[in-house]
Amino acid sequence: MGLVGESGSGKSTLGMSVLNLIPNNSGHVFFNGRSVFDLDKKEMKKMRKHFQIIFQNPYASLNPRMKIGEAILEPMQVHRLHHNASSRKEKVHELLNLVGLDSDHYRRYPHEFSGGQRQRISIARTLAVEPQFIVCDECVSALDVSVQAQILNLLKELQQEFNLSYLFISHDLSVVKHVSDHIMVMNRGEIVEFSDAESIYNNPQNEYTQRLIDSIPKII
């Protein structure tokens, strides 16, 4: 599911709300038939492993004092996944390879990696708890265009391999179309249009959606 709109339209707020990371005054979110907003702290902690988030800024989302292997391993410890420290470490190596990095990167620090590599590390950390649903909050907007394509293709490959569901948030409709089956368009905190990706892109029904399409750079 793609969620597109201008900066300040409420996209990230909605994403954080869905994950119950900010207070909610009304509405409901159901995950596997359970109301997320009605869970107590203990139940919410158990639920957390099923849905995760990939943040926008790969330079700020990793602890600069923590080696990347430890950063990926930490959520496994929190949720008590796998049998012991050895099996967790083995899983970290597997995840690094899965996102296109080397196993020997385990002991390196975030500053030793490029922005695209850091976002791959963040994706590996997200996958460490084997989630079903991931909010991708502008997760390629801070990257160069060529690197954006690499990360988008990686996300699509992982979606197919692990049967993941994404809420993909972006201000760029062309990026959202590339990865989404359906798209919601948000303007000033409200969903103004919702349809399959092709219909939104080729036959928009809302004036605001048309303006977003018109703002996409074109080669003349």
PyMOL commands that place a pseudoatom at each C-alpha (Angstrom):
pseudoatom trace, name=CA, resn=MET, resi=1, chain=A, elem=C, hetatm=0, pos=[0.000, 0.000, 0.000]
pseudoatom trace, name=CA, resn=GLY, resi=2, chain=A, elem=C, hetatm=0, pos=[1.483, 3.321, -1.086]
pseudoatom trace, name=CA, resn=LEU, resi=3, chain=A, elem=C, hetatm=0, pos=[0.796, 6.537, 0.810]
pseudoatom trace, name=CA, resn=VAL, resi=4, chain=A, elem=C, hetatm=0, pos=[1.693, 9.711, -1.061]
pseudoatom trace, name=CA, resn=GLY, resi=5, chain=A, elem=C, hetatm=0, pos=[1.341, 13.418, -0.365]
pseudoatom trace, name=CA, resn=GLU, resi=6, chain=A, elem=C, hetatm=0, pos=[3.285, 16.625, 0.100]
pseudoatom trace, name=CA, resn=SER, resi=7, chain=A, elem=C, hetatm=0, pos=[5.546, 17.223, 3.092]
pseudoatom trace, name=CA, resn=GLY, resi=8, chain=A, elem=C, hetatm=0, pos=[3.407, 18.081, 6.113]
pseudoatom trace, name=CA, resn=SER, resi=9, chain=A, elem=C, hetatm=0, pos=[0.293, 16.317, 4.819]
pseudoatom trace, name=CA, resn=GLY, resi=10, chain=A, elem=C, hetatm=0, pos=[0.290, 13.826, 7.717]
pseudoatom trace, name=CA, resn=LYS, resi=11, chain=A, elem=C, hetatm=0, pos=[1.819, 10.741, 6.085]
pseudoatom trace, name=CA, resn=SER, resi=12, chain=A, elem=C, hetatm=0, pos=[4.449, 9.978, 8.735]
pseudoatom trace, name=CA, resn=THR, resi=13, chain=A, elem=C, hetatm=0, pos=[1.968, 10.751, 11.511]
pseudoatom trace, name=CA, resn=LEU, resi=14, chain=A, elem=C, hetatm=0, pos=[-0.405, 8.170, 10.056]
pseudoatom trace, name=CA, resn=GLY, resi=15, chain=A, elem=C, hetatm=0, pos=[2.427, 5.629, 9.799]
pseudoatom trace, name=CA, resn=MET, resi=16, chain=A, elem=C, hetatm=0, pos=[3.441, 6.183, 13.418]
pseudoatom trace, name=CA, resn=SER, resi=17, chain=A, elem=C, hetatm=0, pos=[-0.197, 6.018, 14.475]
pseudoatom trace, name=CA, resn=VAL, resi=18, chain=A, elem=C, hetatm=0, pos=[-0.724, 2.674, 12.735]
pseudoatom trace, name=CA, resn=LEU, resi=19, chain=A, elem=C, hetatm=0, pos=[2.218, 1.273, 14.707]
pseudoatom trace, name=CA, resn=ASN, resi=20, chain=A, elem=C, hetatm=0, pos=[0.841, 2.753, 17.954]
pseudoatom trace, name=CA, resn=LEU, resi=21, chain=A, elem=C, hetatm=0, pos=[4.016, 4.808, 18.444]
pseudoatom trace, name=CA, resn=ILE, resi=22, chain=A, elem=C, hetatm=0, pos=[2.090, 8.012, 19.126]
pseudoatom trace, name=CA, resn=PRO, resi=23, chain=A, elem=C, hetatm=0, pos=[-1.131, 8.634, 21.100]
pseudoatom trace, name=CA, resn=ASN, resi=24, chain=A, elem=C, hetatm=0, pos=[-4.351, 8.147, 19.149]
pseudoatom trace, name=CA, resn=ASN, resi=25, chain=A, elem=C, hetatm=0, pos=[-7.513, 10.083, 19.914]
pseudoatom trace, name=CA, resn=SER, resi=26, chain=A, elem=C, hetatm=0, pos=[-9.914, 8.181, 17.674]
pseudoatom trace, name=CA, resn=GLY, resi=27, chain=A, elem=C, hetatm=0, pos=[-10.187, 5.431, 15.089]
pseudoatom trace, name=CA, resn=HIS, resi=28, chain=A, elem=C, hetatm=0, pos=[-9.023, 1.823, 15.171]
pseudoatom trace, name=CA, resn=VAL, resi=29, chain=A, elem=C, hetatm=0, pos=[-6.149, -0.270, 13.843]
pseudoatom trace, name=CA, resn=PHE, resi=30, chain=A, elem=C, hetatm=0, pos=[-6.606, -4.027, 13.616]
pseudoatom trace, name=CA, resn=PHE, resi=31, chain=A, elem=C, hetatm=0, pos=[-3.729, -6.469, 13.131]
pseudoatom trace, name=CA, resn=ASN, resi=32, chain=A, elem=C, hetatm=0, pos=[-4.479, -10.170, 12.721]
pseudoatom trace, name=CA, resn=GLY, resi=33, chain=A, elem=C, hetatm=0, pos=[-7.969, -9.490, 14.042]
pseudoatom trace, name=CA, resn=ARG, resi=34, chain=A, elem=C, hetatm=0, pos=[-6.849, -7.675, 17.204]
pseudoatom trace, name=CA, resn=SER, resi=35, chain=A, elem=C, hetatm=0, pos=[-7.289, -3.983, 17.983]
pseudoatom trace, name=CA, resn=VAL, resi=36, chain=A, elem=C, hetatm=0, pos=[-3.774, -2.572, 18.388]
pseudoatom trace, name=CA, resn=PHE, resi=37, chain=A, elem=C, hetatm=0, pos=[-4.959, 0.409, 20.434]
pseudoatom trace, name=CA, resn=ASP, resi=38, chain=A, elem=C, hetatm=0, pos=[-6.600, -1.834, 23.047]
pseudoatom trace, name=CA, resn=LEU, resi=39, chain=A, elem=C, hetatm=0, pos=[-3.478, -3.854, 23.906]
pseudoatom trace, name=CA, resn=ASP, resi=40, chain=A, elem=C, hetatm=0, pos=[-1.723, -3.379, 27.254]
pseudoatom trace, name=CA, resn=LYS, resi=41, chain=A, elem=C, hetatm=0, pos=[2.075, -2.878, 27.404]
pseudoatom trace, name=CA, resn=LYS, resi=42, chain=A, elem=C, hetatm=0, pos=[2.862, -6.576, 27.751]
pseudoatom trace, name=CA, resn=GLU, resi=43, chain=A, elem=C, hetatm=0, pos=[0.618, -7.551, 24.841]
pseudoatom trace, name=CA, resn=MET, resi=44, chain=A, elem=C, hetatm=0, pos=[1.950, -4.656, 22.765]
pseudoatom trace, name=CA, resn=LYS, resi=45, chain=A, elem=C, hetatm=0, pos=[5.540, -5.816, 23.258]
pseudoatom trace, name=CA, resn=LYS, resi=46, chain=A, elem=C, hetatm=0, pos=[4.625, -9.265, 21.935]
pseudoatom trace, name=CA, resn=MET, resi=47, chain=A, elem=C, hetatm=0, pos=[2.862, -7.677, 18.980]
pseudoatom trace, name=CA, resn=ARG, resi=48, chain=A, elem=C, hetatm=0, pos=[5.812, -5.391, 18.152]
pseudoatom trace, name=CA, resn=LYS, resi=49, chain=A, elem=C, hetatm=0, pos=[7.817, -8.126, 16.461]
pseudoatom trace, name=CA, resn=HIS, resi=50, chain=A, elem=C, hetatm=0, pos=[5.105, -8.509, 13.842]
pseudoatom trace, name=CA, resn=PHE, resi=51, chain=A, elem=C, hetatm=0, pos=[5.265, -4.941, 12.579]
pseudoatom trace, name=CA, resn=GLN, resi=52, chain=A, elem=C, hetatm=0, pos=[8.332, -2.762, 12.133]
pseudoatom trace, name=CA, resn=ILE, resi=53, chain=A, elem=C, hetatm=0, pos=[9.473, 0.507, 10.538]
pseudoatom trace, name=CA, resn=ILE, resi=54, chain=A, elem=C, hetatm=0, pos=[12.280, 1.612, 8.222]
pseudoatom trace, name=CA, resn=PHE, resi=55, chain=A, elem=C, hetatm=0, pos=[13.055, 5.260, 8.940]
pseudoatom trace, name=CA, resn=GLN, resi=56, chain=A, elem=C, hetatm=0, pos=[13.797, 8.015, 6.453]
pseudoatom trace, name=CA, resn=ASN, resi=57, chain=A, elem=C, hetatm=0, pos=[17.304, 9.012, 7.506]
pseudoatom trace, name=CA, resn=PRO, resi=58, chain=A, elem=C, hetatm=0, pos=[19.896, 6.203, 7.370]
pseudoatom trace, name=CA, resn=TYR, resi=59, chain=A, elem=C, hetatm=0, pos=[22.429, 8.527, 8.996]
pseudoatom trace, name=CA, resn=ALA, resi=60, chain=A, elem=C, hetatm=0, pos=[20.327, 9.081, 12.129]
pseudoatom trace, name=CA, resn=SER, resi=61, chain=A, elem=C, hetatm=0, pos=[18.568, 5.733, 12.542]
pseudoatom trace, name=CA, resn=LEU, resi=62, chain=A, elem=C, hetatm=0, pos=[21.671, 3.777, 13.583]
pseudoatom trace, name=CA, resn=ASN, resi=63, chain=A, elem=C, hetatm=0, pos=[23.542, 4.199, 16.880]
pseudoatom trace, name=CA, resn=PRO, resi=64, chain=A, elem=C, hetatm=0, pos=[27.011, 5.522, 15.889]
pseudoatom trace, name=CA, resn=ARG, resi=65, chain=A, elem=C, hetatm=0, pos=[28.577, 3.816, 18.936]
pseudoatom trace, name=CA, resn=MET, resi=66, chain=A, elem=C, hetatm=0, pos=[27.169, 0.389, 18.160]
pseudoatom trace, name=CA, resn=LYS, resi=67, chain=A, elem=C, hetatm=0, pos=[28.691, -1.995, 15.638]
pseudoatom trace, name=CA, resn=ILE, resi=68, chain=A, elem=C, hetatm=0, pos=[26.232, -2.863, 12.926]
pseudoatom trace, name=CA, resn=GLY, resi=69, chain=A, elem=C, hetatm=0, pos=[26.193, -6.546, 13.832]
pseudoatom trace, name=CA, resn=GLU, resi=70, chain=A, elem=C, hetatm=0, pos=[25.190, -5.642, 17.381]
pseudoatom trace, name=CA, resn=ALA, resi=71, chain=A, elem=C, hetatm=0, pos=[22.497, -3.275, 16.057]
pseudoatom trace, name=CA, resn=ILE, resi=72, chain=A, elem=C, hetatm=0, pos=[20.942, -6.076, 13.996]
pseudoatom trace, name=CA, resn=LEU, resi=73, chain=A, elem=C, hetatm=0, pos=[21.293, -8.594, 16.820]
pseudoatom trace, name=CA, resn=GLU, resi=74, chain=A, elem=C, hetatm=0, pos=[19.743, -6.376, 19.528]
pseudoatom trace, name=CA, resn=PRO, resi=75, chain=A, elem=C, hetatm=0, pos=[16.050, -6.779, 18.507]
pseudoatom trace, name=CA, resn=MET, resi=76, chain=A, elem=C, hetatm=0, pos=[16.506, -10.565, 18.497]
pseudoatom trace, name=CA, resn=GLN, resi=77, chain=A, elem=C, hetatm=0, pos=[17.641, -10.350, 22.118]
pseudoatom trace, name=CA, resn=VAL, resi=78, chain=A, elem=C, hetatm=0, pos=[14.747, -8.085, 23.069]
pseudoatom trace, name=CA, resn=HIS, resi=79, chain=A, elem=C, hetatm=0, pos=[12.212, -10.531, 21.616]
pseudoatom trace, name=CA, resn=ARG, resi=80, chain=A, elem=C, hetatm=0, pos=[14.175, -13.619, 22.713]
pseudoatom trace, name=CA, resn=LEU, resi=81, chain=A, elem=C, hetatm=0, pos=[14.427, -15.049, 19.231]
pseudoatom trace, name=CA, resn=HIS, resi=82, chain=A, elem=C, hetatm=0, pos=[16.611, -18.072, 18.396]
pseudoatom trace, name=CA, resn=HIS, resi=83, chain=A, elem=C, hetatm=0, pos=[18.217, -20.406, 20.907]
pseudoatom trace, name=CA, resn=ASN, resi=84, chain=A, elem=C, hetatm=0, pos=[21.407, -18.653, 21.991]
pseudoatom trace, name=CA, resn=ALA, resi=85, chain=A, elem=C, hetatm=0, pos=[23.972, -15.954, 21.205]
pseudoatom trace, name=CA, resn=SER, resi=86, chain=A, elem=C, hetatm=0, pos=[25.698, -18.141, 18.625]
pseudoatom trace, name=CA, resn=SER, resi=87, chain=A, elem=C, hetatm=0, pos=[22.529, -18.770, 16.613]
pseudoatom trace, name=CA, resn=ARG, resi=88, chain=A, elem=C, hetatm=0, pos=[21.630, -15.073, 16.756]
pseudoatom trace, name=CA, resn=LYS, resi=89, chain=A, elem=C, hetatm=0, pos=[25.041, -14.108, 15.443]
pseudoatom trace, name=CA, resn=GLU, resi=90, chain=A, elem=C, hetatm=0, pos=[24.692, -16.638, 12.662]
pseudoatom trace, name=CA, resn=LYS, resi=91, chain=A, elem=C, hetatm=0, pos=[21.326, -15.082, 11.795]
pseudoatom trace, name=CA, resn=VAL, resi=92, chain=A, elem=C, hetatm=0, pos=[22.946, -11.631, 11.619]
pseudoatom trace, name=CA, resn=HIS, resi=93, chain=A, elem=C, hetatm=0, pos=[25.472, -12.909, 9.069]
pseudoatom trace, name=CA, resn=GLU, resi=94, chain=A, elem=C, hetatm=0, pos=[22.601, -14.388, 7.072]
pseudoatom trace, name=CA, resn=LEU, resi=95, chain=A, elem=C, hetatm=0, pos=[20.712, -11.085, 7.124]
pseudoatom trace, name=CA, resn=LEU, resi=96, chain=A, elem=C, hetatm=0, pos=[23.774, -9.094, 6.041]
pseudoatom trace, name=CA, resn=ASN, resi=97, chain=A, elem=C, hetatm=0, pos=[24.194, -11.357, 3.033]
pseudoatom trace, name=CA, resn=LEU, resi=98, chain=A, elem=C, hetatm=0, pos=[20.466, -11.152, 2.317]
pseudoatom trace, name=CA, resn=VAL, resi=99, chain=A, elem=C, hetatm=0, pos=[20.574, -7.346, 1.943]
pseudoatom trace, name=CA, resn=GLY, resi=100, chain=A, elem=C, hetatm=0, pos=[23.715, -7.400, -0.179]
pseudoatom trace, name=CA, resn=LEU, resi=101, chain=A, elem=C, hetatm=0, pos=[26.409, -6.818, 2.445]
pseudoatom trace, name=CA, resn=ASP, resi=102, chain=A, elem=C, hetatm=0, pos=[29.329, -8.977, 3.549]
pseudoatom trace, name=CA, resn=SER, resi=103, chain=A, elem=C, hetatm=0, pos=[29.418, -11.051, 6.726]
pseudoatom trace, name=CA, resn=ASP, resi=104, chain=A, elem=C, hetatm=0, pos=[32.717, -9.436, 7.732]
pseudoatom trace, name=CA, resn=HIS, resi=105, chain=A, elem=C, hetatm=0, pos=[30.916, -6.085, 8.021]
pseudoatom trace, name=CA, resn=TYR, resi=106, chain=A, elem=C, hetatm=0, pos=[29.576, -7.332, 11.366]
pseudoatom trace, name=CA, resn=ARG, resi=107, chain=A, elem=C, hetatm=0, pos=[32.240, -5.530, 13.432]
pseudoatom trace, name=CA, resn=ARG, resi=108, chain=A, elem=C, hetatm=0, pos=[32.212, -2.235, 11.557]
pseudoatom trace, name=CA, resn=TYR, resi=109, chain=A, elem=C, hetatm=0, pos=[30.559, 0.999, 12.707]
pseudoatom trace, name=CA, resn=PRO, resi=110, chain=A, elem=C, hetatm=0, pos=[27.875, 2.964, 10.797]
pseudoatom trace, name=CA, resn=HIS, resi=111, chain=A, elem=C, hetatm=0, pos=[30.255, 5.797, 9.793]
pseudoatom trace, name=CA, resn=GLU, resi=112, chain=A, elem=C, hetatm=0, pos=[32.191, 3.308, 7.654]
pseudoatom trace, name=CA, resn=PHE, resi=113, chain=A, elem=C, hetatm=0, pos=[29.241, 2.862, 5.284]
pseudoatom trace, name=CA, resn=SER, resi=114, chain=A, elem=C, hetatm=0, pos=[27.536, 4.938, 2.592]
pseudoatom trace, name=CA, resn=GLY, resi=115, chain=A, elem=C, hetatm=0, pos=[23.930, 6.081, 2.880]
pseudoatom trace, name=CA, resn=GLY, resi=116, chain=A, elem=C, hetatm=0, pos=[22.669, 3.245, 0.710]
pseudoatom trace, name=CA, resn=GLN, resi=117, chain=A, elem=C, hetatm=0, pos=[24.637, 0.682, 2.714]
pseudoatom trace, name=CA, resn=ARG, resi=118, chain=A, elem=C, hetatm=0, pos=[23.297, 2.112, 5.969]
pseudoatom trace, name=CA, resn=GLN, resi=119, chain=A, elem=C, hetatm=0, pos=[19.745, 1.763, 4.696]
pseudoatom trace, name=CA, resn=ARG, resi=120, chain=A, elem=C, hetatm=0, pos=[20.499, -1.879, 3.830]
pseudoatom trace, name=CA, resn=ILE, resi=121, chain=A, elem=C, hetatm=0, pos=[21.696, -2.316, 7.424]
pseudoatom trace, name=CA, resn=SER, resi=122, chain=A, elem=C, hetatm=0, pos=[18.451, -0.753, 8.677]
pseudoatom trace, name=CA, resn=ILE, resi=123, chain=A, elem=C, hetatm=0, pos=[16.467, -3.148, 6.506]
pseudoatom trace, name=CA, resn=ALA, resi=124, chain=A, elem=C, hetatm=0, pos=[18.428, -6.098, 7.910]
pseudoatom trace, name=CA, resn=ARG, resi=125, chain=A, elem=C, hetatm=0, pos=[17.687, -4.894, 11.440]
pseudoatom trace, name=CA, resn=THR, resi=126, chain=A, elem=C, hetatm=0, pos=[13.995, -4.601, 10.581]
pseudoatom trace, name=CA, resn=LEU, resi=127, chain=A, elem=C, hetatm=0, pos=[13.940, -8.159, 9.236]
pseudoatom trace, name=CA, resn=ALA, resi=128, chain=A, elem=C, hetatm=0, pos=[15.720, -9.505, 12.331]
pseudoatom trace, name=CA, resn=VAL, resi=129, chain=A, elem=C, hetatm=0, pos=[12.423, -10.065, 14.161]
pseudoatom trace, name=CA, resn=GLU, resi=130, chain=A, elem=C, hetatm=0, pos=[10.731, -11.676, 11.141]
pseudoatom trace, name=CA, resn=PRO, resi=131, chain=A, elem=C, hetatm=0, pos=[7.895, -9.123, 10.827]
pseudoatom trace, name=CA, resn=GLN, resi=132, chain=A, elem=C, hetatm=0, pos=[4.783, -9.457, 8.689]
pseudoatom trace, name=CA, resn=PHE, resi=133, chain=A, elem=C, hetatm=0, pos=[4.142, -5.748, 8.140]
pseudoatom trace, name=CA, resn=ILE, resi=134, chain=A, elem=C, hetatm=0, pos=[6.662, -2.921, 7.604]
pseudoatom trace, name=CA, resn=VAL, resi=135, chain=A, elem=C, hetatm=0, pos=[6.124, 0.832, 7.422]
pseudoatom trace, name=CA, resn=CYS, resi=136, chain=A, elem=C, hetatm=0, pos=[8.655, 2.295, 4.972]
pseudoatom trace, name=CA, resn=ASP, resi=137, chain=A, elem=C, hetatm=0, pos=[8.675, 5.965, 5.971]
pseudoatom trace, name=CA, resn=GLU, resi=138, chain=A, elem=C, hetatm=0, pos=[10.313, 7.924, 3.125]
pseudoatom trace, name=CA, resn=CYS, resi=139, chain=A, elem=C, hetatm=0, pos=[13.031, 5.277, 3.302]
pseudoatom trace, name=CA, resn=VAL, resi=140, chain=A, elem=C, hetatm=0, pos=[14.695, 6.219, -0.015]
pseudoatom trace, name=CA, resn=SER, resi=141, chain=A, elem=C, hetatm=0, pos=[14.195, 9.997, -0.065]
pseudoatom trace, name=CA, resn=ALA, resi=142, chain=A, elem=C, hetatm=0, pos=[17.625, 10.725, 1.470]
pseudoatom trace, name=CA, resn=LEU, resi=143, chain=A, elem=C, hetatm=0, pos=[19.451, 8.619, -1.141]
pseudoatom trace, name=CA, resn=ASP, resi=144, chain=A, elem=C, hetatm=0, pos=[20.787, 9.335, -4.619]
pseudoatom trace, name=CA, resn=VAL, resi=145, chain=A, elem=C, hetatm=0, pos=[18.493, 8.304, -7.481]
pseudoatom trace, name=CA, resn=SER, resi=146, chain=A, elem=C, hetatm=0, pos=[20.646, 5.334, -8.544]
pseudoatom trace, name=CA, resn=VAL, resi=147, chain=A, elem=C, hetatm=0, pos=[20.829, 4.102, -4.949]
pseudoatom trace, name=CA, resn=GLN, resi=148, chain=A, elem=C, hetatm=0, pos=[17.076, 4.615, -4.553]
pseudoatom trace, name=CA, resn=ALA, resi=149, chain=A, elem=C, hetatm=0, pos=[16.466, 2.147, -7.372]
pseudoatom trace, name=CA, resn=GLN, resi=150, chain=A, elem=C, hetatm=0, pos=[18.713, -0.443, -5.724]
pseudoatom trace, name=CA, resn=ILE, resi=151, chain=A, elem=C, hetatm=0, pos=[16.896, -0.170, -2.383]
pseudoatom trace, name=CA, resn=LEU, resi=152, chain=A, elem=C, hetatm=0, pos=[13.458, -0.251, -4.029]
pseudoatom trace, name=CA, resn=ASN, resi=153, chain=A, elem=C, hetatm=0, pos=[14.389, -3.387, -5.955]
pseudoatom trace, name=CA, resn=LEU, resi=154, chain=A, elem=C, hetatm=0, pos=[15.725, -4.964, -2.748]
pseudoatom trace, name=CA, resn=LEU, resi=155, chain=A, elem=C, hetatm=0, pos=[12.462, -4.207, -0.941]
pseudoatom trace, name=CA, resn=LYS, resi=156, chain=A, elem=C, hetatm=0, pos=[10.447, -5.795, -3.755]
pseudoatom trace, name=CA, resn=GLU, resi=157, chain=A, elem=C, hetatm=0, pos=[12.648, -8.906, -3.702]
pseudoatom trace, name=CA, resn=LEU, resi=158, chain=A, elem=C, hetatm=0, pos=[12.298, -9.233, 0.071]
pseudoatom trace, name=CA, resn=GLN, resi=159, chain=A, elem=C, hetatm=0, pos=[8.531, -8.761, -0.186]
pseudoatom trace, name=CA, resn=GLN, resi=160, chain=A, elem=C, hetatm=0, pos=[8.291, -11.691, -2.557]
pseudoatom trace, name=CA, resn=GLU, resi=161, chain=A, elem=C, hetatm=0, pos=[10.637, -13.901, -0.539]
pseudoatom trace, name=CA, resn=PHE, resi=162, chain=A, elem=C, hetatm=0, pos=[9.068, -13.316, 2.887]
pseudoatom trace, name=CA, resn=ASN, resi=163, chain=A, elem=C, hetatm=0, pos=[5.475, -12.454, 1.903]
pseudoatom trace, name=CA, resn=LEU, resi=164, chain=A, elem=C, hetatm=0, pos=[5.746, -9.019, 3.526]
pseudoatom trace, name=CA, resn=SER, resi=165, chain=A, elem=C, hetatm=0, pos=[3.149, -6.270, 3.554]
pseudoatom trace, name=CA, resn=TYR, resi=166, chain=A, elem=C, hetatm=0, pos=[4.403, -2.682, 3.222]
pseudoatom trace, name=CA, resn=LEU, resi=167, chain=A, elem=C, hetatm=0, pos=[2.910, 0.702, 3.939]
pseudoatom trace, name=CA, resn=PHE, resi=168, chain=A, elem=C, hetatm=0, pos=[5.226, 2.664, 1.654]
pseudoatom trace, name=CA, resn=ILE, resi=169, chain=A, elem=C, hetatm=0, pos=[5.223, 6.391, 2.468]
pseudoatom trace, name=CA, resn=SER, resi=170, chain=A, elem=C, hetatm=0, pos=[6.669, 8.961, 0.062]
pseudoatom trace, name=CA, resn=HIS, resi=171, chain=A, elem=C, hetatm=0, pos=[6.098, 12.434, -1.381]
pseudoatom trace, name=CA, resn=ASP, resi=172, chain=A, elem=C, hetatm=0, pos=[7.180, 11.097, -4.787]
pseudoatom trace, name=CA, resn=LEU, resi=173, chain=A, elem=C, hetatm=0, pos=[4.281, 9.481, -6.654]
pseudoatom trace, name=CA, resn=SER, resi=174, chain=A, elem=C, hetatm=0, pos=[6.564, 7.903, -9.273]
pseudoatom trace, name=CA, resn=VAL, resi=175, chain=A, elem=C, hetatm=0, pos=[8.507, 6.085, -6.533]
pseudoatom trace, name=CA, resn=VAL, resi=176, chain=A, elem=C, hetatm=0, pos=[5.303, 4.919, -4.845]
pseudoatom trace, name=CA, resn=LYS, resi=177, chain=A, elem=C, hetatm=0, pos=[3.929, 3.611, -8.153]
pseudoatom trace, name=CA, resn=HIS, resi=178, chain=A, elem=C, hetatm=0, pos=[7.084, 1.538, -8.646]
pseudoatom trace, name=CA, resn=VAL, resi=179, chain=A, elem=C, hetatm=0, pos=[6.527, -0.502, -5.483]
pseudoatom trace, name=CA, resn=SER, resi=180, chain=A, elem=C, hetatm=0, pos=[2.801, -0.329, -4.722]
pseudoatom trace, name=CA, resn=ASP, resi=181, chain=A, elem=C, hetatm=0, pos=[-0.239, -2.355, -5.722]
pseudoatom trace, name=CA, resn=HIS, resi=182, chain=A, elem=C, hetatm=0, pos=[-2.625, 0.271, -4.350]
pseudoatom trace, name=CA, resn=ILE, resi=183, chain=A, elem=C, hetatm=0, pos=[-2.109, 3.944, -3.495]
pseudoatom trace, name=CA, resn=MET, resi=184, chain=A, elem=C, hetatm=0, pos=[-3.726, 6.340, -1.034]
pseudoatom trace, name=CA, resn=VAL, resi=185, chain=A, elem=C, hetatm=0, pos=[-3.281, 10.069, -1.647]
pseudoatom trace, name=CA, resn=MET, resi=186, chain=A, elem=C, hetatm=0, pos=[-3.202, 12.266, 1.466]
pseudoatom trace, name=CA, resn=ASN, resi=187, chain=A, elem=C, hetatm=0, pos=[-3.771, 16.027, 1.601]
pseudoatom trace, name=CA, resn=ARG, resi=188, chain=A, elem=C, hetatm=0, pos=[-3.909, 18.024, 4.828]
pseudoatom trace, name=CA, resn=GLY, resi=189, chain=A, elem=C, hetatm=0, pos=[-4.474, 14.961, 6.966]
pseudoatom trace, name=CA, resn=GLU, resi=190, chain=A, elem=C, hetatm=0, pos=[-7.197, 13.400, 4.851]
pseudoatom trace, name=CA, resn=ILE, resi=191, chain=A, elem=C, hetatm=0, pos=[-7.203, 10.588, 2.283]
pseudoatom trace, name=CA, resn=VAL, resi=192, chain=A, elem=C, hetatm=0, pos=[-8.515, 12.288, -0.866]
pseudoatom trace, name=CA, resn=GLU, resi=193, chain=A, elem=C, hetatm=0, pos=[-8.115, 9.391, -3.309]
pseudoatom trace, name=CA, resn=PHE, resi=194, chain=A, elem=C, hetatm=0, pos=[-7.597, 5.623, -3.127]
pseudoatom trace, name=CA, resn=SER, resi=195, chain=A, elem=C, hetatm=0, pos=[-7.308, 3.117, -5.950]
pseudoatom trace, name=CA, resn=ASP, resi=196, chain=A, elem=C, hetatm=0, pos=[-4.943, 0.675, -7.637]
pseudoatom trace, name=CA, resn=ALA, resi=197, chain=A, elem=C, hetatm=0, pos=[-1.578, 2.150, -8.619]
pseudoatom trace, name=CA, resn=GLU, resi=198, chain=A, elem=C, hetatm=0, pos=[-2.187, 2.213, -12.382]
pseudoatom trace, name=CA, resn=SER, resi=199, chain=A, elem=C, hetatm=0, pos=[-5.534, 4.000, -12.031]
pseudoatom trace, name=CA, resn=ILE, resi=200, chain=A, elem=C, hetatm=0, pos=[-4.121, 6.623, -9.683]
pseudoatom trace, name=CA, resn=TYR, resi=201, chain=A, elem=C, hetatm=0, pos=[-1.181, 7.297, -11.977]
pseudoatom trace, name=CA, resn=ASN, resi=202, chain=A, elem=C, hetatm=0, pos=[-2.939, 7.194, -15.353]
pseudoatom trace, name=CA, resn=ASN, resi=203, chain=A, elem=C, hetatm=0, pos=[-6.451, 8.368, -14.491]
pseudoatom trace, name=CA, resn=PRO, resi=204, chain=A, elem=C, hetatm=0, pos=[-6.466, 10.483, -11.301]
pseudoatom trace, name=CA, resn=GLN, resi=205, chain=A, elem=C, hetatm=0, pos=[-9.886, 11.573, -10.077]
pseudoatom trace, name=CA, resn=ASN, resi=206, chain=A, elem=C, hetatm=0, pos=[-8.784, 14.242, -7.626]
pseudoatom trace, name=CA, resn=GLU, resi=207, chain=A, elem=C, hetatm=0, pos=[-7.327, 17.623, -8.550]
pseudoatom trace, name=CA, resn=TYR, resi=208, chain=A, elem=C, hetatm=0, pos=[-4.660, 17.320, -5.851]
pseudoatom trace, name=CA, resn=THR, resi=209, chain=A, elem=C, hetatm=0, pos=[-3.531, 13.942, -7.224]
pseudoatom trace, name=CA, resn=GLN, resi=210, chain=A, elem=C, hetatm=0, pos=[-3.258, 15.493, -10.685]
pseudoatom trace, name=CA, resn=ARG, resi=211, chain=A, elem=C, hetatm=0, pos=[-1.042, 18.238, -9.289]
pseudoatom trace, name=CA, resn=LEU, resi=212, chain=A, elem=C, hetatm=0, pos=[1.241, 15.615, -7.744]
pseudoatom trace, name=CA, resn=ILE, resi=213, chain=A, elem=C, hetatm=0, pos=[1.513, 13.871, -11.107]
pseudoatom trace, name=CA, resn=ASP, resi=214, chain=A, elem=C, hetatm=0, pos=[2.173, 17.151, -12.915]
pseudoatom trace, name=CA, resn=SER, resi=215, chain=A, elem=C, hetatm=0, pos=[5.017, 17.894, -10.490]
pseudoatom trace, name=CA, resn=ILE, resi=216, chain=A, elem=C, hetatm=0, pos=[6.938, 14.734, -11.501]
pseudoatom trace, name=CA, resn=PRO, resi=217, chain=A, elem=C, hetatm=0, pos=[10.005, 15.768, -13.545]
pseudoatom trace, name=CA, resn=LYS, resi=218, chain=A, elem=C, hetatm=0, pos=[9.726, 14.832, -17.223]
pseudoatom trace, name=CA, resn=ILE, resi=219, chain=A, elem=C, hetatm=0, pos=[12.316, 14.659, -20.001]
pseudoatom trace, name=CA, resn=ILE, resi=220, chain=A, elem=C, hetatm=0, pos=[11.261, 16.788, -22.975]
for i in range(1, 220): cmd.bond("trace and resi %d" % i, "trace and resi %d" % (i + 1))
show_as sticks, trace
zoom trace
